Amino acid sequence: MNYLTGFLNFDLFIGTTVIKVLYFAGAFLVPLFLWLVLQRGRARCPRIEGLLSLLAEKTGERAALWLIFFLSLVALEIIWRVACEYLIAYLQIRQILQVLSG
C-alpha cells in the first residue's frame, strides 16, 4: 500500500524497466499506427488515393509506395527509440544526482 500511495504522490517514480516494456509495446504498435493513418488518409481524402495511384503508374509497380511506407516506418521507429532512450537517461541522471546529493 505504501508503494501505491508513494507512486500516486509522485514520491516514487517508474523505473527503466517500465520504459523498456513501453518501448517494446510501442515498437510493435508503431507499424499498426502507421498503417491505420495511411488507411484513414486514403478514406478521408480521395486525392491521396489518386496521387498514390499516379506514383504507382510512374514506377510501373507499387515498389515506390512500399519504399515510402518502409522509410516512414523506420523513421517512426527511430523517433520512438530516441524518446524512450531519453526517458531512461533522464531517470538514470536523476538517480545519480540523488545519490550525489546525499
Secondary structure as GFF3:
##gff-version 3
##sequence-region A 1 102
A	DSSP	alpha_helix	2	8	.	.	.	ID=ss1
A	DSSP	alpha_helix	16	44	.	.	.	ID=ss2
A	DSSP	alpha_helix	46	59	.	.	.	ID=ss3
A	DSSP	alpha_helix	63	101	.	.	.	ID=ss4
###
